[in-house]
Amino acid sequence: MELSVNLNNPAQFFAAAGIAQLLGVSSRFDVEEHDGEPLPRSMFVLPDSDLQILLKNLKNASYAERSESAGAVYSYDDDYSRPVLITLPATTIELDWWLNQFWSKKSALKTWAGTSNPESILRRLAGMIDSDTTDILNHGLLASGSSRPTWGFDPRVTRNTGVAGRLAKVKIYPATELLCAVGLQYFRPLITSGDITFHVWRDELPVELAMAVGELEGVRTLALNARREKRSKGIFNYTAAEFVANRAPFRATGRFANKDGRHGGQRAETMRLMDRFH
């Protein structure tokens, strides 16, 4: 199965990664080149799967805030940033990528402010999903400026419309946004001065290795960088991503998510898989 992905769009990349994680399958990005330069329009290649069932499961999943888990207790003084537990038919996922590992303050990945909170964003996105659509990363719905359930990683949503603030209507891409939230949990980008760098894998990899692809030797990868920009008080977004040449090796956080969504030391398991890959 092939899924069209625009690598200039960070949300689409992380959504593709989220699909690989939810399905638990090997995958790769088929990236064409022109005059030796990679082109952003790529195909995400993975085994044949029924993505409509995946979307229905996300649409019908339960979403609940968390206050403690695996030894961590939520202590950040912001009731609009609590971790969220997603319960699906075959798995449970804990999302907290907008917080640090101690749940004591936000990370640079948090872009929203005000009374929006992750649980309400996820619930609204799930309600907007059309589980019958086939072009899942490009299916959008118009939303007003006062109701935009978005994480700030999709340039199609955050670009300047030329209309002031809440009067502007933009399209929200609910499947992309929801899958992006899952992808960000497992495929953490490298954060430097607020910007993010993520890595595209061009060789077929199991999902456990794809999560740490920036560390692997002998694997064809491409690095892309997106800038963090301020939109208004407390609200940010990430720009369209650009390919990065001669990027220094990726520095992993040493903190990988287990399949049940909880965090633990996965370094040894990753190294074991790397040995098997080579």
ABEGO torsion letter per residue (X at the ends): XBBBBBAABAAAAAAAAAAAAAAGBBBBBBBBBBGGBBBABBBBBBBBBBAAAAAAAAAABBBBBBABBGGBBBABBBAAABBBBBBBAABBBBBAAABBAAGABBBAABABBEABBAAAAAAAAAAABBAABABAAABBBBBBAABBBBAGABAAAABBAGBBEAABBBBBBAAAAAAAAAAAAABBBBBBGGBBBBBBBABBBBAAAAAAAAABBGBBBBBBBBBBBBABBGBBBBBBBBBBBGBBBBBBAGBBBBAAGBBBBAAAAAAAAAAAAX
